């Protein structure tokens, strides 16, 4: 059974499900997987740091906070632990972070900021990144199979193709 994750949402679940998210541009599709327990998560992260938006964080619901890497990642790790995972067994794969604007600008390159934030937060939590498909200028769709921990990425653009990581 496929479970669809929308923009700014996340799901933590067990095999035999497949988690999917569509429309990754500058957003990050983050998969976290514990192979020993077959517990995994997929988050569709929109922005790097909730802490950068101090004026709005009080009015955001918990689900709205999942849009931010610095909120979503610790939440996922906590939930995986509650489901029986040992964080030392959790591995990450990151997808997305494209530069969706033709004009290169450090203020407009949300994709690069998202990539850097996710990598930093994973590192701070001791989570190893074992694969990535990031950057570029094309959109992506992610299918994460919790039976095997495999990620199928559908890459759009001129050279539409599928890639497994």
N, C-alpha and C positions, 0 to 999 in steps of 0.2 A: 504494500500500500504506500502511495506517495503522499507526503505531507508537505503542503506548500507554505513557505515562509515569505511573508510580504516585506516590503521596505520598512526597516526599523524594527523588525520582529526577530524572535529567536525561538528555537525549539530544542529541548534536550529530551532524548528518547533512547530506546533500545532497539536492537535488531528484532524483527526483520524489516523494519520500515526503511524507506528511502525519503530523505529530506531534499527539498528542492527550493531554489529561489531564482527568480528571473529578473532581468533588467538591471544587472550590475553594470554601472558606468563608473563613476568615481567612488561608489560605495565598495565596501569590502564584504565578500562572502567568506566568513571564517568558519572552518570546520575544526572541531576538537574531537578526538577519538581515543577511547580506552579500548585497545584491542583485546585485553584479557577479559573484560566484562561485556564487550560489544555495546558499550554506551557511547553515544555521540551527540554532538550538538552542531547546529548550523545557525549562524547569526548573519543578518543582513544589516551591516553597520553603515550608517550614513555619515557620521561626523566623529572627529577624534575625541574631544574632551568635553564632557558635561561641565567640568569645572571652569571652562572658559565662558560659560553662559550663566554666571552667578545670578543675574537678575531674573532668569526664567526657571531655574531648576526647582524652586519651591512650588511652582504651579504645574509642573509636569507630572503626569501620572507615571506609575512605575513602568507600564508598557511603553510610554513615550521615551523613557530614559534608556530603553534598549537600543535606541538609535546611536548611542555614544559608546565608543570602544572602552573608555575607562569605567563605564558602569556595566556594560554587557559582559565583558570577559570575566571579572570576578564573580558576577552573578552565576554564569554558566559553570565555572569551576566549583563553586559552592554547591550548586544543584547536582552536578555530577558526583561530588563527594557524598552527598546525602543519598544518592542512588547506589552507592557502593564502590565508586571508582577511587583509586589511589592516584592522586595528582601526578605522582612520579611516572605513571604509566600513560599519561595523556600526551598526545602528539597533535600538532596543528598543521593545517594547510590553509594558505590564504590565496584568495582569488579576487581580482578586480583592481580598483584603484586607478582606473584609466583617466587620462587627461581628456575630457570631453569637449574642451573649448579649443578652437584652432589657434587663438592668440595665446601664446605662452606667457603666463603671469604667475608669480609666486602667490598672489592673493587668490587667484582663480583656481589654482591647482589643488583642489580639495583631495583628489585621488592620491597624490604624493603625501599629503599631510595624513591621510587615513592610513596609508601603508606604514609610514614611520611610527604613528601612534600605536597601531596594532602590534608591530614588531617590538616596540619598547615595552608595552604592557605585558605581552607574552614573556619577554625576557625577564622582566621584574617578577613574574610569577613562576619562573623556572620551567616554562613550557617550550619545548623544542619545536621549531618549524621544520618539517620534513619535506615539504614541497610548496612551491608557489607558482602562480601564473598571474603576475601583476604588471601594472603600468600599461603602456601602449595607448591607443586611441579608439579601441573597440569595446563594445558591450559584450557581456558574457551571461550565460545561464549556468547554474550549478545543480548537479544531481549527486547526492551523497548517500551511498549505499552503506547502511549500518551493519549489514552482514559481514562485509569484508573491509570496510574503511576506505573504499575506493571512491574517488571523485571524478565524475565525468563533467567536463567543461565544454559547453557549446560556445564557440567564439564566433562573433558576428563580424561583418565588415566585408571588404572585397574578397578575402579568402576565407569564407565561412568554412569552419572545420570543427571537429570534435577532438578533444585531448583528454587522456586519462592520467590522473596523478594520484 
